[in-house]
C-alpha cells in the first residue's frame, strides 16, 4: 500500500501547522461481507488510501481515528483511539486527534477532519476551508446546499473543551451542535455538471455506493 507519512519534525516547521485526521471508526454494517469498509477495494487500492492520497499534499501530518488500529498497520500512519470507549462517533475521534497532535506538536495547529469513506475529496479542500468567509472558528464544507460536518477545519483552541465528559449536562455526540456553539463558517463546493463525476463529498455507505464509486474511478482512468 502507498501511504503518506510526515514526521513530527516536519510539522514543527510551520508557525501554525495544518494537520489532518481521517475518521475510520465506522463499522460499515450496511456494506455486508467480512472485509472492513475502509479496506474494500476501489480502483485497486483500499478505500481509505484514496482519502490519504487526497490529503497528502494538503496537510503536514495525518492520523487515522480508529479503535481497531491493527486493521490499518500497513498504512504506516499513527492511529488514535477514543479516550472513552462508551462514546463512539466522530466527536470522540476529533477529540482523540486533538490530544494526539497537541502532544506531538507542542504548539498551535489547525486540524482538518475528513471521513475515510469519501474518496473524491477536493485537492484544494484545506485551502478553501481556510478561506471560508465569516467569523466563526470552525470552517465546514458544503455542496449542493448541504453541510458536511465530518469535513471541516478546526482550530486547536476549539478542541480543548469538547463536550465529552459524561458529567456535563451538554454532553453531545453531534459535530454540528459543537460547530454551532463555536460559530461556523461555510466553504461551498460546486457539484459536477457533466460526465460521470459525483459530489466531491460522496461517501460510501452501501454496496450500491461502492459500485458508483468504482464506475467513477474507472471513467477517470
C-alpha positions in Angstrom: 0.0 0.0 0.0 1.1 3.5 -0.7 0.7 5.8 2.3 1.8 9.3 3.3 3.7 10.0 6.4 5.0 13.3 7.7 7.1 13.3 10.8 6.6 15.5 13.9 9.7 17.4 13.0 8.2 18.2 9.5 5.1 19.6 11.1 7.1 21.7 13.6 8.5 23.7 10.6 5.2 25.7 10.4 4.4 28.5 12.8 0.9 27.0 12.9 0.7 23.6 11.4 -2.1 22.2 9.4 -2.7 18.6 10.2 -5.4 16.1 9.4 -7.4 13.2 10.9 -9.3 10.7 8.8 -12.3 9.2 10.6 -12.2 5.5 10.1 -14.2 4.3 13.1 -17.4 3.2 11.4 -18.1 -0.5 11.1 -19.8 -0.2 7.7 -22.5 -2.7 8.7 -24.6 -1.8 5.6 -21.8 -3.0 3.3 -22.2 -6.6 4.3 -19.4 -9.1 3.9 -16.4 -9.6 6.1 -13.9 -7.0 4.8 -13.9 -3.8 6.9 -15.3 -0.9 4.8 -12.2 1.2 4.8 -10.2 -1.8 3.3 -12.6 -2.5 0.5 -11.1 -2.3 -3.0 -11.6 0.8 -5.0 -9.6 1.0 -8.2 -7.0 -1.4 -7.0 -6.5 0.3 -3.6 -8.2 0.2 -0.3 -10.9 2.8 0.1 -9.0 4.6 2.9 -6.0 5.0 0.6 -8.0 7.5 -1.5 -8.6 9.9 1.4 -5.0 9.6 2.4 -3.8 10.4 -1.1 -6.2 13.4 -1.4 -4.8 14.9 1.8 -1.1 14.0 1.1 -0.2 17.5 -0.2 -2.7 19.4 1.9 -1.6 18.5 5.5 1.7 18.4 7.2 0.8 15.2 9.2 -2.1 12.7 9.0 -3.6 10.5 11.7 -6.3 7.8 11.5 -9.1 7.8 14.0 -9.9 4.2 14.8 -10.4 1.9 17.8 -9.1 -1.0 15.7 -5.5 0.2 14.9 -4.4 -3.3 13.8 -6.5 -3.0 10.7 -4.5 -0.1 9.5 -1.0 -1.1 10.3 0.1 -1.2 6.7 -0.7 2.4 6.1 2.2 3.5 8.3 0.3 6.3 9.9 -0.4 7.0 13.6 -3.8 5.6 14.8 -5.6 7.5 17.5 -8.1 5.7 19.7 -11.1 7.2 21.6 -10.4 8.1 25.2 -13.9 7.0 26.1 -14.9 3.6 24.8 -18.5 4.3 25.6 -18.6 7.5 23.5 -18.3 6.3 19.8 -18.7 8.7 16.9 -16.9 11.4 15.1 -16.7 13.8 18.0 -14.7 11.3 20.0 -12.4 10.8 17.1 -11.9 14.5 16.8 -11.0 14.7 20.5 -8.5 11.8 20.1 -6.8 13.5 17.2 -6.7 16.8 19.1 -5.0 15.2 22.0 -2.6 13.4 19.7 -1.4 16.4 17.8 -1.2 18.6 20.9 1.2 16.1 22.4 3.1 15.6 19.1 3.5 19.2 18.1 3.6 21.2 21.2 2.2 24.4 19.5 -0.9 25.7 17.9 -2.4 23.9 14.9 -5.4 23.7 12.7 -6.9 20.2 12.3 -8.8 19.2 9.1 -11.2 16.4 9.7 -12.5 14.1 6.9 -14.4 10.9 6.7 -12.5 7.9 5.4 -15.3 6.8 3.2 -15.2 10.0 1.0 -12.7 9.0 -1.8 -13.2 12.1 -4.0 -12.2 14.9 -1.6 -11.2 18.1 -3.5 -7.5 18.7 -3.9 -8.0 22.3 -2.7 -10.1 21.3 0.3 -7.9 22.7 3.0 -7.2 26.0 1.2 -10.8 26.6 0.7 -11.8 25.7 4.2 -9.1 28.1 5.5 -10.5 30.9 3.3 -14.2 30.3 4.2 -15.9 33.7 4.8 -17.2 34.7 8.2 -16.1 35.0 11.7 -16.8 31.5 13.1 -14.0 29.4 14.5 -14.8 26.2 12.6 -15.0 26.0 8.8 -17.3 23.3 7.4 -17.6 22.2 3.8 -20.9 22.2 1.9 -22.1 21.0 -1.5 -25.4 21.2 -3.2 -26.7 23.3 -0.3 -25.9 20.6 2.2 -23.4 20.9 5.1 -20.9 18.1 5.7 -20.0 18.2 9.4 -17.4 15.5 9.2 -15.5 17.6 6.6 -14.2 20.6 8.5 -11.3 22.6 9.7 -11.0 23.0 13.4 -8.6 25.3 15.3 -6.9 23.5 18.1 -8.4 26.1 20.5 -11.9 24.6 19.7 -10.7 21.1 20.6 -9.8 21.9 24.2 -13.3 21.7 25.7 -15.3 19.4 23.5 -18.4 18.2 25.4 -17.3 14.6 26.1 -17.3 14.5 29.9 -20.3 12.2 31.0 -20.9 14.6 33.9 -21.5 17.6 31.6 -25.2 18.4 31.1 -24.4 19.5 27.5 -22.6 16.3 26.6 -23.3 15.8 22.9 -22.5 13.3 20.1 -23.1 15.9 17.4 -20.4 17.7 15.4 -23.0 20.1 14.1 -24.0 21.1 17.6 -20.5 21.9 18.6 -19.9 23.8 15.4 -23.0 25.9 16.3 -21.6 26.6 19.7 -18.1 27.6 18.3 -19.5 29.5 15.4 -19.1 28.1 11.9 -18.0 29.4 8.5 -19.1 27.6 5.4 -16.9 26.8 2.4 -19.2 25.9 -0.6 -18.1 23.4 -3.2 -19.7 23.0 -6.5 -21.5 19.9 -7.7 -20.3 18.4 -11.0 -22.4 19.4 -14.0 -21.4 16.8 -16.6 -19.9 13.4 -17.2 -19.9 10.6 -14.6 -18.5 12.7 -11.8 -20.1 12.8 -8.4 -20.4 15.1 -5.4 -16.9 15.8 -4.1 -18.1 14.6 -0.7 -19.8 11.5 -1.9 -19.5 8.9 0.8 -19.7 5.1 0.6 -22.3 3.5 2.9 -23.8 0.7 0.8 -22.7 -1.8 -1.9 -24.5 0.4 -4.4 -22.4 3.4 -3.4 -19.3 1.4 -3.8 -20.4 0.4 -7.3 -21.0 4.0 -8.2 -17.5 5.0 -6.9 -15.9 2.2 -8.9 -17.6 3.5 -12.1 -16.3 7.0 -11.4 -12.7 5.7 -10.8 -12.8 3.6 -13.9 -14.1 6.5 -16.0 -11.3 8.7 -14.7 -8.8 6.2 -16.0 
